[in-house]
Amino acid sequence: QAQLVESGGGSVQAGDSVELSCTASERTVRTLNMAWFRQAPGQEREFVAGIKRWSSNTYYTDFVKGRFSISRDNAKNTVTLQMNSLKPEDTAVYYCAANDMALSGAWTTENQKYWGQGTQVTVSS
């Protein structure tokens, strides 16, 4: 089992930056595919960014490429999502997630094994 706890988030203005952190317990983050998802009101939960286990390979959905960056700190057992140039459409609850699958299917909602509780990010225009 792994416990994931997110921190960060809050209310910001368009163009601002926010950093989200996800700290894991019971498992080390480098042994897991770690990901961030988000869910806006009335929308399905969607993949945002991921970092592959045992490597530094990162993956992003198109609408955050060039603005968001995911990274892993093995010493702190933490994964961070740095979000820059935020837009109102980035407003959502952001969830940390993890799985230990092979890469294929690692970034789908249904294949996540562990979830954090979510943290709200609100971007005002």
Residue frames as a rotation matrix with the C-alpha (Angstrom) as fourth column:
GLN 1
0.569 0.823 0.000 0.00
0.823 -0.569 0.000 0.00
0.000 0.000 -1.000 0.00
ALA 2
-0.672 -0.709 0.216 1.01
0.699 -0.703 -0.133 3.61
0.246 0.062 0.967 -0.51
GLN 3
0.380 0.717 -0.584 -0.42
0.797 -0.575 -0.187 6.74
-0.470 -0.394 -0.790 1.01
LEU 4
-0.442 -0.459 0.770 -0.25
0.800 -0.591 0.107 9.91
0.406 0.663 0.629 -1.10
VAL 5
0.307 0.489 -0.816 -0.65
0.786 -0.614 -0.072 13.35
-0.536 -0.619 -0.573 0.43
GLU 6
0.055 -0.218 0.974 -0.83
0.809 -0.562 -0.172 16.48
0.585 0.798 0.145 -1.71
SER 7
0.132 0.014 -0.991 0.06
0.683 -0.726 0.080 20.00
-0.719 -0.687 -0.106 -0.63
GLY 8
-0.919 -0.382 -0.097 0.04
0.222 -0.706 0.673 23.34
-0.325 0.597 0.733 -2.36
GLY 9
-0.289 0.842 0.455 -2.74
0.870 0.033 0.493 24.78
0.400 0.538 -0.742 -4.45
GLY 10
-0.401 0.250 -0.881 -4.96
0.537 -0.715 -0.447 27.71
-0.742 -0.652 0.152 -3.64
SER 11
0.687 0.689 0.231 -6.40
0.643 -0.429 -0.634 30.69
-0.337 0.584 -0.738 -5.45
VAL 12
-0.414 -0.870 -0.267 -4.25
0.483 -0.459 0.745 32.64
-0.771 0.179 0.611 -7.90
GLN 13
0.378 0.439 -0.815 -4.54
-0.429 -0.697 -0.574 35.05
-0.820 0.567 -0.075 -10.81
ALA 14
0.932 -0.033 0.361 -4.13
0.332 0.479 -0.813 34.13
-0.146 0.877 0.457 -14.45
GLY 15
0.602 -0.781 0.167 -0.46
-0.216 -0.361 -0.907 34.09
0.768 0.510 -0.386 -15.37
ASP 16
0.343 -0.444 0.828 0.66
-0.938 -0.113 0.328 33.14
-0.052 -0.889 -0.455 -11.86
SER 17
-0.267 -0.503 -0.822 2.56
-0.408 0.832 -0.376 30.02
0.873 0.235 -0.428 -10.85
VAL 18
0.529 0.398 0.750 1.70
-0.848 0.273 0.453 27.33
-0.024 -0.876 0.482 -8.32
GLU 19
-0.530 -0.693 -0.489 3.65
-0.616 0.711 -0.338 24.34
0.582 0.122 -0.804 -7.09
LEU 20
0.671 0.709 0.218 1.92
-0.706 0.520 0.481 21.18
0.228 -0.476 0.849 -5.96
SER 21
-0.540 -0.841 0.037 3.69
-0.797 0.497 -0.341 18.49
0.268 -0.214 -0.939 -3.99
CYS 22
0.690 0.666 -0.282 2.82
-0.544 0.735 0.406 14.86
0.477 -0.127 0.869 -3.40
THR 23
-0.390 -0.805 0.448 4.53
-0.909 0.260 -0.324 12.96
0.144 -0.533 -0.833 -0.62
ALA 24
0.362 0.472 -0.804 4.30
-0.411 0.855 0.316 9.19
0.836 0.216 0.504 -0.49
SER 25
-0.176 -0.393 0.903 4.54
-0.961 0.266 -0.072 6.87
-0.212 -0.880 -0.425 2.45
GLU 26
0.429 0.262 0.864 4.87
-0.317 0.940 -0.127 3.06
-0.846 -0.219 0.487 2.57
ARG 27
0.600 -0.301 0.741 6.32
0.760 0.503 -0.411 3.08
-0.249 0.810 0.530 -0.96
THR 28
-0.298 -0.741 -0.601 9.18
0.277 -0.670 0.689 4.97
-0.913 0.039 0.405 -2.56
VAL 29
0.495 0.632 -0.597 8.17
-0.310 -0.513 -0.800 7.21
-0.812 0.581 -0.058 -5.44
ARG 30
-0.269 -0.657 -0.704 10.95
-0.913 -0.059 0.404 5.99
-0.307 0.751 -0.584 -7.71
THR 31
-0.912 -0.030 0.408 9.38
0.022 0.992 0.122 2.52
-0.409 0.120 -0.905 -7.72
LEU 32
-0.019 0.989 0.146 6.05
0.638 0.124 -0.760 3.90
-0.770 0.079 -0.633 -8.94
ASN 33
-0.548 0.087 0.832 4.77
0.674 -0.544 0.501 5.65
0.496 0.835 0.239 -12.01
MET 34
-0.431 0.355 -0.829 3.72
0.633 -0.536 -0.558 8.95
-0.643 -0.766 0.007 -10.46
ALA 35
-0.548 0.330 0.768 1.12
0.683 -0.354 0.639 11.17
0.483 0.875 -0.031 -12.05
TRP 36
-0.783 0.442 -0.438 -1.04
-0.025 -0.726 -0.688 14.20
-0.621 -0.528 0.579 -11.63
PHE 37
-0.477 0.754 0.452 -4.66
0.811 0.180 0.556 14.25
0.338 0.632 -0.697 -12.72
ARG 38
-0.954 0.259 -0.149 -7.23
-0.153 -0.852 -0.500 16.98
-0.256 -0.455 0.853 -12.44
GLN 39
-0.447 0.880 0.158 -10.99
0.878 0.399 0.265 17.21
0.170 0.257 -0.951 -12.33
ALA 40
-0.962 0.216 0.170 -12.96
-0.215 -0.976 0.026 20.36
0.171 -0.011 0.985 -13.04
PRO 41
-0.493 0.842 0.218 -16.61
-0.296 0.072 -0.952 20.69
-0.818 -0.534 0.214 -11.95
GLY 42
0.531 0.839 -0.118 -18.85
-0.468 0.174 -0.867 18.63
-0.707 0.515 0.485 -14.19
GLN 43
0.355 -0.508 -0.785 -15.87
-0.864 0.142 -0.482 17.15
0.356 0.850 -0.388 -16.03
GLU 44
0.929 -0.146 -0.339 -14.21
0.202 0.970 0.134 13.78
0.310 -0.193 0.931 -16.00
ARG 45
0.596 -0.803 -0.020 -10.91
-0.175 -0.154 0.972 13.34
-0.783 -0.576 -0.233 -14.25
GLU 46
0.966 -0.258 -0.004 -8.07
0.026 0.112 -0.993 13.75
0.257 0.960 0.115 -16.75
PHE 47
0.409 -0.903 -0.128 -4.37
0.889 0.364 0.277 13.07
-0.204 -0.227 0.952 -16.95
VAL 48
0.966 -0.156 -0.207 -2.07
-0.169 -0.985 -0.044 16.08
-0.197 0.078 -0.977 -16.65
ALA 49
0.253 -0.952 -0.173 1.50
-0.833 -0.123 -0.540 14.86
0.493 0.281 -0.824 -16.22
GLY 50
0.993 0.039 0.108 3.44
-0.089 0.858 0.506 11.75
-0.073 -0.513 0.856 -15.28
ILE 51
0.098 -0.994 -0.053 6.93
-0.984 -0.089 -0.155 10.56
0.149 0.068 -0.986 -14.49
LYS 52
0.577 0.151 -0.802 7.92
-0.333 0.941 -0.063 6.98
0.745 0.304 0.594 -15.19
ARG 53
0.909 -0.231 0.347 9.20
-0.256 0.348 0.902 4.73
-0.329 -0.909 0.257 -12.44
TRP 54
0.436 -0.840 0.322 12.90
0.531 0.530 0.661 4.00
-0.726 -0.118 0.677 -12.32
SER 55
-0.269 -0.526 0.806 13.59
0.950 -0.283 0.133 6.78
0.158 0.802 0.576 -14.84
SER 56
-0.577 0.060 -0.814 13.31
0.252 -0.936 -0.248 10.50
-0.777 -0.348 0.525 -15.37
ASN 57
-0.863 0.316 0.395 11.05
0.397 -0.059 0.916 10.20
0.313 0.947 -0.075 -18.40
THR 58
-0.638 0.651 -0.411 8.16
0.035 -0.508 -0.860 12.61
-0.769 -0.564 0.301 -18.19
TYR 59
-0.671 0.542 0.505 4.86
0.701 0.242 0.671 12.78
0.242 0.804 -0.543 -20.01
TYR 60
-0.760 0.402 -0.512 2.37
-0.043 -0.816 -0.576 15.61
-0.649 -0.415 0.637 -20.44
THR 61
0.148 0.840 0.522 -1.00
0.855 0.156 -0.494 16.15
-0.496 0.519 -0.696 -21.90
ASP 62
-0.199 -0.332 0.922 -1.01
0.896 -0.442 0.035 18.66
0.396 0.833 0.385 -24.74
PHE 63
0.567 0.553 0.611 -2.78
0.369 -0.833 0.411 21.45
0.736 -0.007 -0.676 -22.93
VAL 64
0.955 -0.271 -0.121 -0.03
0.002 -0.402 0.916 21.79
-0.296 -0.875 -0.384 -20.29
LYS 65
0.375 -0.869 0.324 3.07
0.925 0.375 -0.067 21.21
-0.063 0.324 0.944 -22.39
GLY 66
-0.244 -0.597 0.764 5.50
0.582 -0.721 -0.377 24.08
0.776 0.353 0.524 -21.97
ARG 67
0.132 0.359 0.924 3.68
-0.490 -0.787 0.376 25.38
0.862 -0.502 0.072 -18.88
PHE 68
0.811 0.212 0.546 3.74
-0.583 0.377 0.720 22.52
-0.053 -0.902 0.429 -16.35
SER 69
-0.079 -0.878 -0.472 6.68
-0.605 0.419 -0.677 20.47
0.793 0.232 -0.564 -15.20
ILE 70
0.933 0.349 0.090 6.69
-0.298 0.605 0.739 17.27
0.203 -0.716 0.668 -13.14
SER 71
-0.079 -0.992 -0.101 9.72
-0.567 0.128 -0.814 16.20
0.820 -0.007 -0.572 -11.15
ARG 72
0.811 0.277 -0.515 10.66
0.173 0.728 0.664 13.69
0.559 -0.628 0.542 -8.50
ASP 73
0.035 -0.780 0.625 12.82
-0.845 -0.358 -0.399 14.12
0.534 -0.514 -0.671 -5.39
ASN 74
0.223 0.036 -0.974 13.87
0.090 0.994 0.057 10.67
0.971 -0.100 0.219 -4.27
ALA 75
-0.781 -0.599 -0.176 15.45
0.246 -0.037 -0.969 11.94
0.574 -0.800 0.176 -1.05
LYS 76
-0.786 0.551 0.282 12.16
-0.596 -0.551 -0.584 13.54
-0.167 -0.627 0.761 0.04
ASN 77
-0.799 0.502 0.331 10.04
0.529 0.848 -0.008 10.79
-0.285 0.169 -0.944 -1.53
THR 78
0.012 0.750 -0.662 8.07
0.128 -0.657 -0.743 13.56
-0.992 -0.076 -0.104 -3.20
VAL 79
-0.420 -0.033 0.907 6.78
0.907 0.007 0.421 14.38
-0.020 0.999 0.027 -6.66
THR 80
-0.357 0.196 -0.913 6.21
0.212 -0.935 -0.284 18.00
-0.910 -0.295 0.292 -7.59
LEU 81
0.081 0.406 0.910 4.08
0.996 -0.066 -0.060 19.63
0.035 0.911 -0.410 -10.25
GLN 82
-0.589 -0.315 -0.744 5.26
0.324 -0.936 0.139 23.12
-0.740 -0.159 0.653 -11.11
MET 83
0.151 0.752 0.641 2.50
0.978 -0.018 -0.210 25.00
-0.146 0.659 -0.738 -12.89
ASN 84
-0.678 -0.449 -0.582 3.37
0.323 -0.893 0.313 28.23
-0.660 0.024 0.751 -14.70
SER 85
-0.924 0.306 -0.229 1.36
-0.374 -0.595 0.712 30.64
0.082 0.743 0.664 -16.82
LEU 86
-0.737 0.666 0.115 -1.84
0.501 0.652 -0.569 29.42
-0.453 -0.362 -0.815 -15.26
LYS 87
-0.820 0.564 0.096 -5.11
-0.225 -0.472 0.852 29.98
0.526 0.677 0.514 -17.07
PRO 88
-0.304 0.792 0.529 -8.68
-0.935 -0.143 -0.324 30.06
-0.181 -0.593 0.784 -15.74
GLU 89
0.548 0.549 -0.631 -9.31
-0.701 0.713 0.012 26.76
0.457 0.436 0.776 -17.52
ASP 90
-0.433 -0.729 -0.530 -6.67
-0.141 0.635 -0.759 25.16
0.891 -0.254 -0.378 -15.29
THR 91
-0.374 0.379 0.847 -9.08
-0.924 -0.237 -0.302 25.53
0.086 -0.895 0.438 -12.38
ALA 92
0.339 0.424 -0.840 -9.72
-0.312 0.893 0.324 22.08
0.888 0.153 0.435 -10.95
VAL 93
0.719 -0.234 0.655 -9.05
-0.566 0.349 0.747 19.72
-0.404 -0.907 0.119 -8.11
TYR 94
0.195 -0.765 -0.614 -5.62
-0.767 0.272 -0.582 18.23
0.612 0.584 -0.533 -8.71
TYR 95
0.889 0.165 0.427 -4.93
-0.393 0.753 0.528 14.67
-0.234 -0.638 0.734 -7.64
CYS 96
-0.282 -0.955 -0.091 -1.68
-0.957 0.274 0.095 12.85
-0.066 0.113 -0.991 -7.18
ALA 97
0.827 0.550 0.119 -1.81
-0.530 0.832 -0.161 9.23
-0.188 0.070 0.980 -8.34
ALA 98
-0.281 -0.960 0.005 0.49
-0.925 0.272 0.265 6.27
-0.256 0.070 -0.964 -8.68
ASN 99
0.891 0.448 0.066 0.71
-0.419 0.872 -0.254 2.81
-0.171 0.199 0.965 -10.16
ASP 100
-0.083 -0.947 0.310 3.28
-0.569 0.300 0.765 0.15
-0.818 -0.113 -0.564 -10.81
MET 101
0.779 0.444 0.443 2.25
0.131 0.575 -0.808 -0.88
-0.613 0.687 0.390 -14.30
ALA 102
-0.332 -0.725 0.604 4.34
0.854 0.041 0.519 -1.19
-0.400 0.688 0.606 -17.39
LEU 103
-0.876 -0.116 -0.467 4.30
0.036 -0.984 0.177 2.09
-0.480 0.138 0.866 -19.29
SER 104
-0.772 0.636 0.000 1.44
-0.003 -0.003 1.000 1.16
0.636 0.772 0.004 -21.57
GLY 105
0.190 0.957 -0.221 -1.71
0.435 0.120 0.892 2.27
0.880 -0.265 -0.393 -19.79
ALA 106
-0.454 -0.465 -0.760 0.17
0.867 -0.034 -0.497 3.92
0.206 -0.884 0.419 -16.95
TRP 107
-0.991 -0.026 -0.132 -1.53
0.054 -0.975 -0.215 7.26
-0.123 -0.221 0.968 -17.46
THR 108
-0.370 0.929 0.012 -5.16
0.021 -0.005 1.000 6.25
0.929 0.370 -0.017 -17.61
THR 109
-0.174 0.380 0.908 -7.48
-0.888 -0.459 0.022 7.07
0.426 -0.803 0.417 -14.73
GLU 110
0.764 0.645 -0.031 -8.71
-0.577 0.704 0.414 3.51
0.289 -0.298 0.910 -14.27
ASN 111
0.531 -0.621 -0.576 -5.20
0.344 0.780 -0.523 2.09
0.775 0.079 0.628 -13.97
GLN 112
-0.222 -0.607 0.763 -4.10
-0.563 -0.559 -0.609 4.20
0.796 -0.564 -0.218 -11.04
LYS 113
-0.129 0.069 -0.989 -3.57
0.523 0.853 -0.009 2.11
0.843 -0.518 -0.146 -7.94
TYR 114
-0.253 -0.047 -0.966 -3.20
0.932 -0.279 -0.231 4.90
-0.259 -0.959 0.114 -5.39
TRP 115
0.130 0.369 0.921 -4.79
0.542 -0.804 0.246 8.33
0.831 0.467 -0.304 -5.13
GLY 116
-0.924 -0.316 -0.216 -4.26
0.365 -0.557 -0.746 11.36
0.116 -0.768 0.630 -2.97
GLN 117
-0.268 0.868 -0.418 -7.13
0.764 -0.073 -0.641 13.30
-0.587 -0.491 -0.644 -1.49
GLY 118
0.165 0.286 0.944 -6.90
0.889 -0.458 -0.017 16.15
0.427 0.842 -0.330 -4.01
THR 119
-0.361 -0.268 -0.893 -6.06
0.628 -0.778 -0.021 19.83
-0.689 -0.569 0.449 -3.71
GLN 120
0.631 0.739 0.238 -7.99
0.698 -0.406 -0.589 22.72
-0.338 0.538 -0.772 -5.21
VAL 121
-0.692 -0.709 -0.138 -6.40
0.543 -0.636 0.549 25.14
-0.477 0.305 0.825 -7.66
THR 122
0.497 0.865 0.069 -8.50
0.761 -0.396 -0.514 28.13
-0.417 0.308 -0.855 -8.66
VAL 123
-0.679 -0.724 0.122 -7.30
0.666 -0.538 0.516 30.54
-0.308 0.431 0.848 -11.33
SER 124
0.377 0.817 -0.436 -9.09
0.552 -0.577 -0.603 33.85
-0.744 -0.013 -0.668 -11.73
SER 125
0.093 -0.296 0.951 -8.95
0.960 -0.226 -0.164 36.00
0.263 0.928 0.263 -14.85
